[in-house]
Amino acid sequence: MENTPEYPICIVYEDETENVVLANAMEVMTHLEWFDSDDPESCAQVTDAKNKAVSLKVEALEIIELKYT
């Protein structure tokens, strides 16, 4: 589907201390555990394989939201 972000998902933190590339849903859930790209405190930019901006929310190892912004 063209409205679904494609893996890998790339997370670039504003302080540039860490860039993370996650190849699939399992990696997203286990690496992030709790994450909300829309939270101003996350200080991260999330993009997909097409370099499009993505909204990503993970709670308790479950992907709650993964969509284009």
KAZICOR-V622401 format. One record per residue. N is the residue number from 1. D_FIRST is the distance of its C-alpha to the first C-alpha in Angstrom with 1 decimal. Layout:
BEGIN
n: <N/N>
d_first: <D_FIRST/D_FIRST>
END
This chain:
BEGIN
n: <1/2/3/4/5/6/7/8/9/10/11/12/13/14/15/16/17/18/19/20/21/22/23/24/25/26/27/28/29/30/31/32/33/34/35/36/37/38/39/40/41/42/43/44/45/46/47/48/49/50/51/52/53/54/55/56/57/58/59/60/61/62/63/64/65/66/67/68/69>
d_first: <0.0/3.8/5.6/5.6/8.6/9.3/12.7/15.5/16.1/19.3/21.8/24.8/27.7/29.8/33.0/31.5/33.1/29.9/26.5/24.2/21.4/19.5/17.7/16.0/16.0/19.6/20.9/19.5/21.3/24.4/25.0/24.4/25.7/26.1/24.3/23.1/22.0/23.0/26.5/28.9/30.7/27.8/28.5/25.3/22.5/19.1/16.6/13.7/13.8/13.3/16.2/14.5/16.2/14.9/16.5/17.3/19.7/21.2/24.2/26.4/24.0/21.1/17.9/18.3/15.8/13.0/11.5/12.1/15.6>
END
